[in-house]
Amino acid sequence: MTPTYTGVVAMDAERAIGLRGGIPWHLSEDMRLFKRLTMGHPLLMGRKTFESLGRPLPGRQNIVLTRDADYIAPGAQVIHDVEELEDMELMAQEVMVIGGAQIYSLLLPRLTRLHVSLVLGSHEADTFFPEFAHLFASRVVAEQYEQFTHIIYTR
Ligand SMILES: NC(=O)c1ccc[n+]([C@@H]2O[C@H](COP(=O)([O-])OP(=O)(O)OC[C@H]3O[C@@H](n4cnc5c(N)ncnc54)[C@H](OP(=O)(O)O)[C@@H]3O)[C@@H](O)[C@H]2O)c1
């Protein structure tokens, strides 16, 4: 099964996504949206994001990318090259790319869809999503929440 890649990210208008290994805000509604979008799918994430989550996410196939040949991630599968995904047994064809910045940058050319939670306000941050808008032909506002807007970009 050849995978397809969908990005899921929460960012602000400056494309801020992270601060000191965590996320610059706490939005429970966005966490619910994230769960709804990702449940039942393989998740591709970087080693740092996996460690910031602190545990594998239930109901999803957790796949962690690292260059560390000895890395062990309990409850997750470890890969060392994204090409390995092409030969893996996947619980669904649509792989959700959930960050962080290094993994978004690496997979950006392959994303056929991108779910953005555009968070209101400006935030202190040290990690940013790459420039992306020029790569997508369509931008649809899916839902307006109090503190963020769910926007779906497609190629
Ligand atoms: N707002 C959001 O939606 C969101 C989502 C996810 C994460 N975040 C935030 O983003 C930050 C983390 O992002 P980050 O960019 O620092 O880290 P990251 O992308 O989560 O992980 C980076 C790690 O992935 C591995 N890696 C990267 N490229 C690789 C490649 N080509 N081949 C093999 N392994 C590779 C390396 O692991 P090794 O060092 O082990 O080799 C690298 O250190 C945190 O603050 C997190 O909270 C925000």
The ligand as a Gaussian input file, in Angstrom:
#p B3LYP/6-31G(d) Opt

LIG

0 1
 N        2.316000      23.014000      17.141000
 C        2.335000      21.783000      16.639000
 O        1.391000      21.349000      15.952000
 C        3.521000      20.886000      16.914000
 C        3.530000      19.565000      16.431000
 C        4.641000      18.768000      16.697000
 C        5.713000      19.275000      17.411000
 N        5.675000      20.562000      17.849000
 C        6.823000      21.128000      18.576000
 O        7.963000      21.113000      17.713000
 C        9.150000      20.987000      18.522000
 C        9.959000      19.797000      18.039000
 O       10.327000      20.003000      16.689000
 P       11.827000      19.726000      16.192000
 O       11.900000      20.156000      14.777000
 O       12.766000      20.312000      17.194000
 O       11.984000      18.131000      16.349000
 P       11.242000      16.894000      15.609000
 O       11.022000      17.190000      14.172000
 O       10.088000      16.440000      16.439000
 O       12.357000      15.754000      15.781000
 C       13.649000      15.977000      15.272000
 C       14.408000      14.654000      15.299000
 O       13.910000      13.795000      14.267000
 C       14.971000      13.013000      13.751000
 N       15.154000      13.301000      12.346000
 C       14.987000      14.485000      11.696000
 N       15.244000      14.372000      10.388000
 C       15.592000      13.075000      10.178000
 C       15.960000      12.333000       9.036000
 N       16.040000      12.909000       7.812000
 N       16.244000      11.017000       9.182000
 C       16.175000      10.433000      10.394000
 N       15.822000      11.084000      11.532000
 C       15.529000      12.390000      11.422000
 C       16.211000      13.376000      14.572000
 O       16.198000      12.508000      15.698000
 P       17.570000      12.072000      16.450000
 O       18.124000      13.317000      17.043000
 O       17.096000      11.086000      17.458000
 O       18.440000      11.449000      15.392000
 C       15.884000      14.788000      15.000000
 O       16.611000      15.225000      16.138000
 C        8.683000      20.837000      19.965000
 O        8.677000      22.096000      20.586000
 C        7.259000      20.324000      19.788000
 O        6.434000      20.583000      20.911000
 C        4.607000      21.363000      17.618000

